[in-house]
Amino acid sequence: MENSYTVAEAAQLMGCTVQAVREQIKANKIAGCSSIKKGKNWSYYIPKMALDNYIKGNNALDIEAIKDVVKIAFKEVIEEMANELVKEKIKKTSNLADQARH
């Protein structure tokens, strides 16, 4: 995948062995990277952005924090839209009731 690194590419960038990369990912030491066991073998997902930020160190973006902020903002937008729809429905229902009375 062009948006992710192989374990070998990650090891080269980090200046360590492929086994060290695997161990760090399994231990959740690299935010945004993941591993999954498929039968006897392991598969690793190493997004370029996640590894690049990890390599940068303390100046890197906290991907998980960004995800949380986006989730909260998205939830707020959805709630606002839902509230507006409810207000519109109430207004329409009120107008229909007024029309029915006259």
ChimeraX attribute file (.defattr): number of C-alpha atoms within 10 A of each C-alpha:
attribute: neighborCount
match mode: 1-to-1
recipient: residues
	/A:1	9
	/A:2	7
	/A:3	8
	/A:4	17
	/A:5	19
	/A:6	16
	/A:7	20
	/A:8	15
	/A:9	14
	/A:10	22
	/A:11	17
	/A:12	13
	/A:13	13
	/A:14	16
	/A:15	11
	/A:16	12
	/A:17	14
	/A:18	17
	/A:19	12
	/A:20	14
	/A:21	23
	/A:22	20
	/A:23	13
	/A:24	14
	/A:25	20
	/A:26	16
	/A:27	11
	/A:28	13
	/A:29	13
	/A:30	17
	/A:31	17
	/A:32	19
	/A:33	20
	/A:34	18
	/A:35	16
	/A:36	11
	/A:37	9
	/A:38	8
	/A:39	6
	/A:40	5
	/A:41	7
	/A:42	11
	/A:43	12
	/A:44	18
	/A:45	16
	/A:46	25
	/A:47	19
	/A:48	18
	/A:49	17
	/A:50	20
	/A:51	21
	/A:52	16
	/A:53	18
	/A:54	21
	/A:55	15
	/A:56	10
	/A:57	10
	/A:58	9
	/A:59	9
	/A:60	14
	/A:61	16
	/A:62	14
	/A:63	15
	/A:64	12
	/A:65	10
	/A:66	11
	/A:67	11
	/A:68	11
	/A:69	12
	/A:70	12
	/A:71	12
	/A:72	12
	/A:73	12
	/A:74	12
	/A:75	12
	/A:76	12
	/A:77	12
	/A:78	12
	/A:79	12
	/A:80	12
	/A:81	12
	/A:82	12
	/A:83	12
	/A:84	12
	/A:85	12
	/A:86	12
	/A:87	12
	/A:88	12
	/A:89	12
	/A:90	12
	/A:91	12
	/A:92	12
	/A:93	12
	/A:94	12
	/A:95	12
	/A:96	11
	/A:97	11
	/A:98	10
	/A:99	9
	/A:100	8
	/A:101	7
	/A:102	5
